[in-house]
């Protein structure tokens, strides 16, 4: 997963703020970058796959709904209807 430099910098800044608010200690830039790298390596793929499964579930549900709507619109075939009309 690729993030822009602006996004990465914002996350690192958020990590430093969170660390300070929680532990009342400064988290240096290198420490914050290490934590960021760890989460990107260990957590990002799992989060990405979960989001992908969620998206697939939504798409599958919408496709099912669309299929039901198309089935309702489908015309019944009158097999041999022309034969009955010619003899009528």
N, C-alpha and C positions, 0 to 999 in steps of 0.2 A: 504494500500500500504506500503510495507516494503522497506526501503532503508538501504544500508550498513552504518556502522559508518563512513567510509571514505566519502561516498556521503553526509550524513547528515552534517558532519563537513565542507565539501566544501560549501554546501548551506549556512550554518550559517556564514561562513567566507565571502561569497559573499553578504549576507544581511548586515553584518557589514560594508563592503566596500561601498556598495550602500548607506547606511545610512550616512556614513561619507561624501561621495562625494556629496550627495544631500543636507544634512542639516549642514554640517561642524561641526558635533558633533559625539562623540563616542557612539556607541550602544554596551552596555555590553553583555556579553555572555548570561546572564539570559534573557535579553530583546530579543536578537536574537533567543534564543531557544523558547521563548513564541510565537514570530511571526511565526517561523517555525512550531510549534505545531498547531497554529491556521490555517495556510494554509493547513497543512496536514489533519486536521480534516474537514475544511470547503470547500476547493477547490479541493483537490486531487480526491475525488470521482467523482466530476463533470468532471474534466479533463480526468480521467480514462474512464468514460462512453462515453465521446465525442470521444476519441481515439478508443474505441471499436466499436462505430457506424461507424466511418470512415473506420476501418478495415473491418467491415461487408459489407459496401458498395462496397469496392474494391473487396472483395471475391465474392460477388453476381454478380458484373459486369464480373469478370473473369469466373465464372461458366456459365453465360449466353453466353459468347463468346465461351467457350468450348462446350456448348450444340449445338451452331450453327455449329461449326466445325464438331462435331459428326454427326449432321443431314446431312451435306454435304457428309460425308463418307458413310452414310447408303445406302445400295443397295436397289433398288426397287425390290419388289417381283413380279415375273411374275406368277400370279395365273393362273393355267391351261396351262402354257407354254408347259409342257410335252405333253399334249393332242394334241396341234397343231403340235408338232414335229412328233408324231407318225402317224398322218394322212397326213403328207406332202409328 
